[in-house]
Amino acid sequence: MRVSQSLFVTWREAPADAETCGTSLLTRAGFVRKLGSGLYANLPLMQRVLHKLEAVLREELDAVAQEVSFPLLQPEGLWRESGRWDAYTQAEGIMFTVTDRAGRQLALGPTHEEVAVAVVRELVTSYRDLPVSVYQIGRKFRDELRPRFGLLRTREFTMKDGYSFHASPEDLRAHFEAMSGVYACILTRLGVHWRAVEADSGNIGGAESREFMVLTDVGEDEVLYTLDGQYAANAERAVSRALETGPSPFQGFQRHHTPGTATVAAACVALGCEPAHMVKNVLYDAVFSCGEGTRLVPVMVSLRGDHTVNAVKLWNAVQARAEQVDGGTLLSLDVAQPEEWTSGDLPLGYIAPDLPNQVIDRRKDVHPAFLRLCDEAVATLRNFTTGANETDWHVTGANWDETYPLPDVADLRQARAGEMAVHDASQLLHSARGIEVGHVFQLGTRYAQVMDAGFTAADGCHQPFHMGCYGIGVTRLAQAVAEQLSDEQGLVWPPVIAPYTVILTPVDLGNERQREAAEALYAQLWANGIEALLDDRPERAGVKFADADLTGIPYRVTLGRGLERGEVELKDRRSGEVVTLHSQEVVSHLVARLQGGSRAAPVALR
């Protein structure tokens, strides 16, 4: 391709709304153009990157799965079968829905678990037909509340999603590991620094999942890890040993007048204790689906004064107890707005774990009792202090099952860097940022059971499928590479997905010798399978050099005055190395470089 004949427009200035370096560079280099909130047009250079990235995915995946294509429009009934319609249309609210001319609702696919189950349950009936593993690469749609960070969180994007069906949990686990290995190979081929971490399964569900993170400071996710390489997890899922507390300064139960101490810090100063000696009690409003309507359930969470609630862990704990409050799907969970659901004055900042249920206004659709939860770390406290259920008063020397009933215990707190690892107390947790580019799940029988999808086993019994799910965000991964592999001059694409391998830059197009040599070399490169871009614009050499660096094409060949001696310069974009070659050596030199390229290994977090 010649630049003069292509849709090739670069910009010197960064777009004002670019939130990350990668977003800025992809826009400035003419790879993408923003159309609206969470909506981007992929320009020719980006399309070449995505096509090559998809080719890498297919090369690695075809050894373990078969490619299919599922419809983007999905019947509402399938999502009702799985029980996820309310979760995606109301709780998260990320699913676009449309209504056809017959009045039937359809989902514009954010994911395809239901479709995969519906297809396979009609085609696979016996254990002899298993395992089955399929994947597709295509568009997905999600109505993100706050699209941001360029291609990292958009409303329309390209994704690789795969689904596997097995006769046993052991076979599912084996395929889960095999697919994880495929993901490792893909990321290693791209030459990025990455890490696989334990993760929360979210609305996809399942007992175990693993995320693949490209490490970069602009990542939305926090990774907590140990230096021994034995533990790494998304902070949403991470666990740790809470920092130990010293002996409580309180002996025996007492009430204390503590005016103006509604915060943990103020109360601790007044009482002469550490935040770790205090039990703070936080109120939440949980809204569940309930028949055709909803039900508000007040939730009380007790945790140590020096800890914070992990919102994802709390969501999972509340959803797991839906039956206790006659609820269905958890639709929302927010810090309580007490004036909306209480009668009388609530002693905010002075609440005790036994706050009476009577404070709840017993109006329609409000559960009449708190769902009371207690974090594991606070459940072991002795002689602690907490509120007295009366404004300006605290109590000290309180104990569980003596002063207050112990609530339902769960892991609810946010693990933090600097705390001790569960597997080895000598190992401390460290923190890094990452972009989630892939996620693999062991779903088990979660979908098969509710959607009546199964097979006849060897003993003649009907059993549900054991299912796995495997996703990679293709456009998301492309930007993650751009975020990590870039510098002050621009993008630095790895050769395997670069839009072109080499850009030819004649310094003076008015020079007949340079022009003819560029044309001849351009033809030779393509004839040898090396994709070349010829910059034949009548621009100054400095402009061409800057654009070559900005677009991140791995190699630049400069044809200038050295041609009088038969020489050209070849620059390696990543290393900055410049070598002088005879013009007849360029093709063989590039072939040797490309064939000698090695796969980078995942780096340990340090």
ROBAMAR-132542 format. One record per residue (C-alpha): x, y, z; residue in one letter. Coordinates in steps of 0.05 Angstrom, whole numbers, always signed. Example, Ala and Ser with C-alpha at 12.3 -4.5 7.8 and 13.67 -1.06 7.14 Angstrom:
REM ROBAMAR-132542
SITE      u      v      w type
SITE   +246    -90   +156    A
SITE   +273    -21   +143    S
This chain:
REM ROBAMAR-132542
SITE      u      v      w type
SITE     +0     +0     +0    M
SITE    +22    +70    -17    R
SITE     +8   +124    +34    V
SITE    -16   +172    -20    S
SITE    -71   +122    -38    Q
SITE    -93   +105    +33    S
SITE   -137   +137    +86    L
SITE    -76   +159   +125    F
SITE    -85   +221   +169    V
SITE    -42   +236   +230    T
SITE    -48   +290   +283    W
SITE     +6   +326   +322    R
SITE    -40   +345   +380    E
SITE    -73   +296   +427    A
SITE   -149   +296   +429    P
SITE   -176   +335   +488    A
SITE   -219   +277   +513    D
SITE   -165   +223   +509    A
SITE   -161   +192   +579    E
SITE   -100   +148   +567    T
SITE    -35   +150   +528    C
SITE    -58    +91   +484    G
SITE   -123   +125   +466    T
SITE    -86   +188   +447    S
SITE    -35   +152   +405    L
SITE    -86   +109   +368    L
SITE   -125   +172   +351    T
SITE    -64   +214   +332    R
SITE    -34   +158   +289    A
SITE    -98   +150   +249    G
SITE   -120    +82   +275    F
SITE   -187   +101   +305    V
SITE   -236   +158   +305    R
SITE   -286   +172   +361    K
SITE   -359   +180   +338    L
SITE   -393   +185   +406    G
SITE   -392   +161   +477    S
SITE   -363    +91   +475    G
SITE   -367    +88   +398    L
SITE   -305    +85   +354    Y
SITE   -293    +76   +280    A
SITE   -234    +30   +263    N
SITE   -194    +60   +206    L
SITE   -152    +19   +156    P
SITE    -90    +14   +199    L
SITE   -131    -11   +259    M
SITE   -169    -60   +216    Q
SITE   -103    -91   +195    R
SITE    -81    -97   +268    V
SITE   -147   -129   +288    L
SITE   -147   -178   +230    H
SITE    -76   -200   +248    K
SITE    -95   -206   +321    L
SITE   -155   -249   +302    E
SITE   -108   -292   +260    A
SITE    -63   -303   +320    V
SITE   -124   -323   +361    L
SITE   -147   -372   +308    R
SITE    -78   -403   +301    E
SITE    -75   -418   +375    E
SITE   -148   -435   +387    L
SITE   -159   -482   +328    D
SITE   -119   -536   +364    A
SITE   -169   -539   +421    V
SITE   -236   -513   +393    A
SITE   -278   -504   +331    Q
SITE   -300   -437   +304    E
SITE   -374   -421   +299    V
SITE   -417   -359   +291    S
SITE   -477   -346   +335    F
SITE   -530   -292   +321    P
SITE   -523   -225   +354    L
SITE   -598   -221   +366    L
SITE   -620   -269   +421    Q
SITE   -691   -287   +443    P
SITE   -713   -261   +510    E
SITE   -737   -331   +528    G
SITE   -667   -359   +530    L
SITE   -645   -307   +581    W
SITE   -708   -320   +622    R
SITE   -689   -394   +622    E
SITE   -621   -379   +651    S
SITE   -649   -328   +700    G
SITE   -604   -272   +676    R
SITE   -654   -227   +640    W
SITE   -667   -184   +702    D
SITE   -593   -183   +721    A
SITE   -572   -156   +653    Y
SITE   -631   -110   +639    T
SITE   -642    -83   +709    Q
SITE   -586    -99   +758    A
SITE   -526    -82   +714    E
SITE   -569    -52   +660    G
SITE   -516    -65   +608    I
SITE   -558   -104   +557    M
SITE   -587    -68   +497    F
SITE   -656    -96   +480    T
SITE   -700    -87   +420    V
SITE   -772   -105   +403    T
SITE   -790   -135   +336    D
SITE   -853   -119   +296    R
SITE   -890   -177   +331    A
SITE   -876   -146   +399    G
SITE   -824   -198   +419    R
SITE   -764   -174   +459    Q
SITE   -694   -191   +436    L
SITE   -626   -181   +467    A
SITE   -569   -150   +428    L
SITE   -517   -199   +452    G
SITE   -469   -177   +507    P
SITE   -447   -250   +514    T
SITE   -471   -317   +487    H
SITE   -475   -370   +543    E
SITE   -550   -379   +533    E
SITE   -544   -386   +457    V
SITE   -487   -436   +463    A
SITE   -527   -479   +511    V
SITE   -590   -475   +467    A
SITE   -550   -498   +406    V
SITE   -511   -554   +439    V
SITE   -569   -584   +477    R
SITE   -603   -597   +411    E
SITE   -542   -630   +379    L
SITE   -507   -668   +434    V
SITE   -545   -724   +469    T
SITE   -493   -776   +490    S
SITE   -428   -778   +529    Y
SITE   -397   -805   +465    R
SITE   -408   -736   +434    D
SITE   -368   -700   +488    L
SITE   -327   -659   +498    P
SITE   -348   -602   +452    V
SITE   -310   -536   +449    S
SITE   -329   -479   +403    V
SITE   -310   -406   +396    Y
SITE   -329   -345   +355    Q
SITE   -299   -277   +340    I
SITE   -350   -222   +331    G
SITE   -385   -160   +356    R
SITE   -414   -151   +426    K
SITE   -457    -95   +453    F
SITE   -460    -69   +524    R
SITE   -495     -7   +549    D
SITE   -438    +16   +593    E
SITE   -458    +68   +645    L
SITE   -393   +106   +636    R
SITE   -355    +87   +572    P
SITE   -283   +109   +581    R
SITE   -210    +97   +567    F
SITE   -218    +92   +492    G
SITE   -227    +20   +468    L
SITE   -220     -8   +539    L
SITE   -293     +5   +557    R
SITE   -339    +16   +498    T
SITE   -411     +2   +478    R
SITE   -393    -38   +417    E
SITE   -330    -81   +412    F
SITE   -300   -143   +382    T
SITE   -293   -204   +426    M
SITE   -271   -276   +422    K
SITE   -318   -318   +465    D
SITE   -315   -393   +471    G
SITE   -357   -447   +505    Y
SITE   -341   -518   +523    S
SITE   -385   -576   +545    F
SITE   -360   -637   +584    H
SITE   -384   -701   +616    A
SITE   -347   -691   +682    S
SITE   -317   -635   +725    P
SITE   -249   -667   +716    E
SITE   -253   -660   +640    D
SITE   -277   -589   +648    L
SITE   -217   -572   +692    R
SITE   -169   -603   +642    A
SITE   -198   -561   +586    H
SITE   -198   -499   +630    F
SITE   -123   -508   +639    E
SITE   -113   -523   +565    A
SITE   -150   -459   +547    M
SITE   -109   -420   +598    S
SITE    -47   -447   +563    G
SITE    -73   -422   +497    V
SITE    -84   -353   +526    Y
SITE    -14   -354   +554    A
SITE    +14   -370   +484    C
SITE    -27   -313   +453    I
SITE     -2   -261   +502    L
SITE    +69   -287   +498    T
SITE    +68   -281   +422    R
SITE    +49   -209   +429    L
SITE   +110   -195   +472    G
SITE    +71   -159   +527    V
SITE    +82   -165   +602    H
SITE    +22   -203   +630    W
SITE     -2   -242   +689    R
SITE    -58   -293   +702    A
SITE    -96   -279   +767    V
SITE   -153   -307   +807    E
SITE   -217   -269   +793    A
SITE   -290   -259   +812    D
SITE   -339   -292   +764    S
SITE   -392   -237   +766    G
SITE   -457   -249   +730    N
SITE   -425   -302   +685    I
SITE   -424   -347   +746    G
SITE   -385   -410   +762    G
SITE   -342   -435   +818    A
SITE   -274   -413   +791    E
SITE   -248   -362   +741    S
SITE   -182   -333   +720    R
SITE   -166   -266   +688    E
SITE   -108   -250   +642    F
SITE    -80   -181   +655    M
SITE    -34   -138   +612    V
SITE     +5    -99   +664    L
SITE     +3    -24   +656    T
SITE     -7    +36   +702    D
SITE    -71    +57   +665    V
SITE   -105     -9   +680    G
SITE   -174     -5   +713    E
SITE   -160    -66   +756    D
SITE   -115    -74   +816    E
SITE    -75   -138   +822    V
SITE    -50   -162   +890    L
SITE     +7   -211   +887    Y
SITE    +65   -242   +925    T
SITE   +138   -241   +905    L
SITE   +144   -316   +911    D
SITE    +98   -323   +850    G
SITE    +49   -367   +888    Q
SITE     -8   -319   +891    Y
SITE    -40   -266   +846    A
SITE   -112   -243   +846    A
SITE   -155   -186   +823    N
SITE   -167   -141   +884    A
SITE   -241   -156   +877    E
SITE   -227   -229   +894    R
SITE   -163   -224   +934    A
SITE   -157   -251  +1005    V
SITE   -105   -238  +1058    S
SITE    -89   -245  +1131    R
SITE   -114   -182  +1166    A
SITE    -60   -144  +1203    L
SITE    -61   -168  +1275    E
SITE    -89   -123  +1329    T
SITE    -56   -111  +1396    G
SITE    -92   -127  +1461    P
SITE   -156    -89  +1472    S
SITE   -149    -33  +1523    P
SITE   -219    -47  +1547    F
SITE   -238    -96  +1602    Q
SITE   -310   -103  +1622    G
SITE   -371    -74  +1588    F
SITE   -382     +2  +1596    Q
SITE   -421    +58  +1563    R
SITE   -385   +124  +1547    H
SITE   -411   +193  +1530    H
SITE   -373   +211  +1466    T
SITE   -404   +274  +1436    P
SITE   -384   +293  +1365    G
SITE   -349   +227  +1350    T
SITE   -389   +199  +1292    A
SITE   -326   +178  +1254    T
SITE   -280   +120  +1271    V
SITE   -221   +166  +1278    A
SITE   -256   +214  +1325    A
SITE   -284   +158  +1368    A
SITE   -216   +124  +1375    C
SITE   -184   +189  +1398    V
SITE   -239   +199  +1450    A
SITE   -236   +127  +1474    L
SITE   -160   +117  +1470    G
SITE   -159    +58  +1423    C
SITE   -139    +37  +1353    E
SITE   -189    +31  +1295    P
SITE   -175    -44  +1295    A
SITE   -207    -48  +1365    H
SITE   -273    -19  +1338    M
SITE   -332    -52  +1304    V
SITE   -364     -5  +1254    K
SITE   -432    -21  +1226    N
SITE   -449     +2  +1155    V
SITE   -520     +2  +1126    L
SITE   -537    -16  +1054    Y
SITE   -600    -18  +1012    D
SITE   -607    -83   +972    A
SITE   -661    -85   +919    V
SITE   -682   -154   +895    F
SITE   -730   -175   +840    S
SITE   -793   -203   +872    C
SITE   -846   -232   +826    G
SITE   -867   -176   +779    E
SITE   -839   -123   +826    G
SITE   -780   -109   +872    T
SITE   -764   -114   +945    R
SITE   -720    -69   +987    L
SITE   -678   -106  +1039    V
SITE   -638    -67  +1090    P
SITE   -569    -97  +1101    V
SITE   -522    -85  +1160    M
SITE   -448   -101  +1152    V
SITE   -403   -105  +1213    S
SITE   -328    -99  +1202    L
SITE   -265    -74  +1236    R
SITE   -256     +1  +1240    G
SITE   -191     -2  +1199    D
SITE   -222    -43  +1143    H
SITE   -266    -26  +1083    T
SITE   -321    -65  +1049    V
SITE   -304   -101   +984    N
SITE   -365    -84   +941    A
SITE   -359   -147   +898    V
SITE   -353   -194   +958    K
SITE   -412   -160   +991    L
SITE   -454   -166   +928    W
SITE   -439   -241   +924    N
SITE   -454   -252   +998    A
SITE   -521   -215   +994    V
SITE   -541   -251   +929    Q
SITE   -524   -318   +961    A
SITE   -573   -303  +1017    R
SITE   -631   -281   +972    A
SITE   -675   -338   +995    E
SITE   -669   -314  +1067    Q
SITE   -705   -250  +1049    V
SITE   -753   -279   +997    D
SITE   -716   -244   +942    G
SITE   -697   -265   +871    G
SITE   -642   -232   +830    T
SITE   -603   -177   +866    L
SITE   -614   -114   +824    L
SITE   -576    -62   +863    S
SITE   -535    -54   +927    L
SITE   -518    +16   +951    D
SITE   -499    +50  +1015    V
SITE   -564    +65  +1050    A
SITE   -600   +131  +1047    Q
SITE   -633   +123  +1116    P
SITE   -683   +179  +1108    E
SITE   -716   +139  +1053    E
SITE   -732    +77  +1093    W
SITE   -729    +90  +1168    T
SITE   -778   +118  +1217    S
SITE   -752   +166  +1269    G
SITE   -680   +188  +1279    D
SITE   -624   +138  +1264    L
SITE   -561   +145  +1306    P
SITE   -513   +148  +1246    L
SITE   -442   +140  +1269    G
SITE   -464   +108  +1334    Y
SITE   -498    +45  +1308    I
SITE   -488    -21  +1345    A
SITE   -492    -91  +1314    P
SITE   -560   -102  +1347    D
SITE   -595    -40  +1318    L
SITE   -668    -59  +1327    P
SITE   -708    -80  +1266    N
SITE   -762    -33  +1290    Q
SITE   -725    +26  +1259    V
SITE   -745     -1  +1191    I
SITE   -808    +31  +1163    D
SITE   -854    -28  +1150    R
SITE   -881     +0  +1086    R
SITE   -899    -42  +1026    K
SITE   -844    -84   +994    D
SITE   -793    -70  +1048    V
SITE   -766   -131  +1084    H
SITE   -781   -122  +1158    P
SITE   -713   -144  +1185    A
SITE   -640   -129  +1171    F
SITE   -598   -179  +1133    L
SITE   -540   -178  +1183    R
SITE   -470   -197  +1159    L
SITE   -403   -197  +1194    C
SITE   -334   -198  +1163    D
SITE   -289   -256  +1183    E
SITE   -235   -211  +1212    A
SITE   -283   -175  +1259    V
SITE   -316   -240  +1282    A
SITE   -255   -257  +1324    T
SITE   -250   -190  +1361    L
SITE   -255   -190  +1437    R
SITE   -271   -132  +1483    N
SITE   -284    -86  +1425    F
SITE   -317    -18  +1422    T
SITE   -377     +1  +1379    T
SITE   -436    +48  +1377    G
SITE   -489    +47  +1431    A
SITE   -549    +57  +1385    N
SITE   -554   +127  +1415    E
SITE   -525   +191  +1386    T
SITE   -461   +213  +1422    D
SITE   -453   +147  +1459    W
SITE   -406    +87  +1450    H
SITE   -396    +22  +1488    V
SITE   -330    -13  +1503    T
SITE   -311    -83  +1526    G
SITE   -364   -115  +1482    A
SITE   -361   -188  +1457    N
SITE   -397   -230  +1407    W
SITE   -448   -280  +1434    D
SITE   -445   -243  +1500    E
SITE   -462   -170  +1486    T
SITE   -487   -181  +1414    Y
SITE   -508   -242  +1374    P
SITE   -455   -259  +1322    L
SITE   -483   -243  +1252    P
SITE   -475   -288  +1192    D
SITE   -400   -290  +1178    V
SITE   -369   -281  +1108    A
SITE   -306   -253  +1076    D
SITE   -328   -182  +1062    L
SITE   -268   -137  +1070    R
SITE   -221   -109  +1019    Q
SITE   -152   -141  +1020    A
SITE    -96    -90  +1015    R
SITE    -23    -86   +995    A
SITE    +22    -95  +1056    G
SITE    -21   -149  +1088    E
SITE     +3   -220  +1096    M
SITE    -13   -275  +1045    A
SITE    -59   -331  +1066    V
SITE    -13   -385  +1039    H
SITE    +50   -358  +1074    D
SITE    +50   -306  +1129    A
SITE   +121   -286  +1110    S
SITE    +97   -263  +1042    Q
SITE    +67   -194  +1037    L
SITE    +17   -172   +984    L
SITE    +42   -123   +932    H
SITE     +0    -82   +884    S
SITE     +2    -70   +809    A
SITE    -47    -43   +757    R
SITE    -71    -85   +698    G
SITE   -119    -86   +639    I
SITE   -163   -148   +638    E
SITE   -158   -175   +567    V
SITE   -181   -246   +578    G
SITE   -225   -285   +627    H
SITE   -237   -360   +632    V
SITE   -291   -392   +674    F
SITE   -308   -461   +701    Q
SITE   -384   -453   +700    L
SITE   -399   -524   +721    G
SITE   -473   -542   +714    T
SITE   -499   -472   +729    R
SITE   -530   -462   +660    Y
SITE   -543   -534   +641    A
SITE   -587   -547   +701    Q
SITE   -632   -486   +694    V
SITE   -637   -494   +618    M
SITE   -647   -569   +619    D
SITE   -586   -584   +578    A
SITE   -552   -651   +587    G
SITE   -532   -718   +559    F
SITE   -541   -792   +570    T
SITE   -483   -819   +610    A
SITE   -450   -888   +602    A
SITE   -495   -916   +656    D
SITE   -558   -892   +620    G
SITE   -573   -835   +668    C
SITE   -587   -765   +645    H
SITE   -535   -715   +670    Q
SITE   -525   -640   +660    P
SITE   -467   -614   +619    F
SITE   -406   -587   +656    H
SITE   -392   -522   +620    M
SITE   -334   -474   +611    G
SITE   -332   -404   +582    C
SITE   -272   -367   +553    Y
SITE   -268   -295   +531    G
SITE   -216   -248   +501    I
SITE   -232   -175   +485    G
SITE   -200   -166   +416    V
SITE   -206    -90   +411    T
SITE   -190    -85   +485    R
SITE   -127   -127   +476    L
SITE   -105    -84   +417    A
SITE   -108    -21   +460    Q
SITE    -74    -57   +518    A
SITE    -16    -71   +472    V
SITE    -16     +2   +451    A
SITE    -16    +24   +524    E
SITE    +43    -20   +544    Q
SITE    +85    -20   +480    L
SITE    +92    +54   +465    S
SITE   +140   +111   +480    D
SITE   +144   +186   +474    E
SITE   +147   +182   +398    Q
SITE    +86   +138   +388    G
SITE    +62    +66   +383    L
SITE   +110     +6   +380    V
SITE    +72    -52   +350    W
SITE   +100   -123   +356    P
SITE   +113   -150   +286    P
SITE    +61   -205   +293    V
SITE     +2   -155   +294    I
SITE    +33    -92   +264    A
SITE     -8    -63   +207    P
SITE    +54    -67   +163    Y
SITE   +122    -96   +177    T
SITE   +163    -42   +144    V
SITE   +152    +29   +120    I
SITE   +195    +55    +62    L
SITE   +214   +128    +67    T
SITE   +247   +160     +7    P
SITE   +275   +226    +31    V
SITE   +266   +264    -35    D
SITE   +213   +240    -83    L
SITE   +240   +289   -134    G
SITE   +303   +247   -137    N
SITE   +291   +196   -192    E
SITE   +342   +147   -163    R
SITE   +308   +147    -94    Q
SITE   +239   +141   -125    R
SITE   +258    +82   -169    E
SITE   +297    +47   -114    A
SITE   +237    +54    -67    A
SITE   +190    +25   -119    E
SITE   +237    -33   -133    A
SITE   +247    -49    -59    L
SITE   +172    -43    -46    Y
SITE   +159    -96    -99    A
SITE   +214   -142    -73    Q
SITE   +188   -139     -1    L
SITE   +117   -158    -21    W
SITE   +144   -213    -67    A
SITE   +179   -243     -6    N
SITE   +117   -240    +39    G
SITE   +139   -177    +77    I
SITE    +82   -126    +82    E
SITE   +109    -58    +64    A
SITE    +79    +12    +65    L
SITE   +110    +62    +17    L
SITE   +108   +134    +42    D
SITE   +104   +169    -25    D
SITE    +77   +235     +1    R
SITE   +111   +299    -21    P
SITE   +127   +316    +52    E
SITE   +191   +336    +87    R
SITE   +233   +278   +112    A
SITE   +223   +300   +184    G
SITE   +148   +295   +177    V
SITE   +154   +225   +148    K
SITE   +201   +202   +202    F
SITE   +155   +228   +257    A
SITE    +95   +193   +226    D
SITE   +133   +128   +219    A
SITE   +150   +130   +293    D
SITE    +79   +151   +312    L
SITE    +46    +93   +275    T
SITE    +93    +43   +307    G
SITE   +110     +2   +245    I
SITE   +167    -44   +267    P
SITE   +219    -25   +214    Y
SITE   +234    +37   +174    R
SITE   +278    +37   +112    V
SITE   +304   +105    +94    T
SITE   +326   +117    +22    L
SITE   +369   +180    +18    G
SITE   +436   +204     -5    R
SITE   +468   +137    +14    G
SITE   +437   +108    -49    L
SITE   +495   +139    -88    E
SITE   +536    +84    -54    R
SITE   +479    +33    -60    G
SITE   +463    +40    +15    E
SITE   +400    +50    +56    V
SITE   +386    +56   +131    E
SITE   +342     +8   +169    L
SITE   +315    +29   +237    K
SITE   +285    -19   +288    D
SITE   +227    +20   +318    R
SITE   +228    -17   +385    R
SITE   +302    -15   +401    S
SITE   +319    +48   +361    G
SITE   +378    +11   +329    E
SITE   +398    +38   +260    V
SITE   +440     -4   +212    V
SITE   +467    +13   +143    T
SITE   +455    -40    +90    L
SITE   +465    -48    +17    H
SITE   +398    -40    -17    S
SITE   +402   -112    -42    Q
SITE   +410   -137    +30    E
SITE   +346   -107    +59    V
SITE   +300   -165    +42    V
SITE   +345   -220    +68    S
SITE   +362   -179   +130    H
SITE   +289   -169   +147    L
SITE   +272   -242   +134    V
SITE   +327   -262   +182    A
SITE   +302   -214   +235    R
SITE   +231   -236   +230    L
SITE   +248   -310   +231    Q
SITE   +294   -300   +290    G
SITE   +243   -265   +333    G
SITE   +231   -300   +399    S
SITE   +169   -304   +441    R
SITE   +171   -262   +504    A
SITE   +154   -297   +569    A
SITE   +105   -270   +621    P
SITE   +143   -229   +672    V
SITE   +139   -238   +746    A
SITE   +109   -179   +783    L
SITE   +163   -143   +821    R
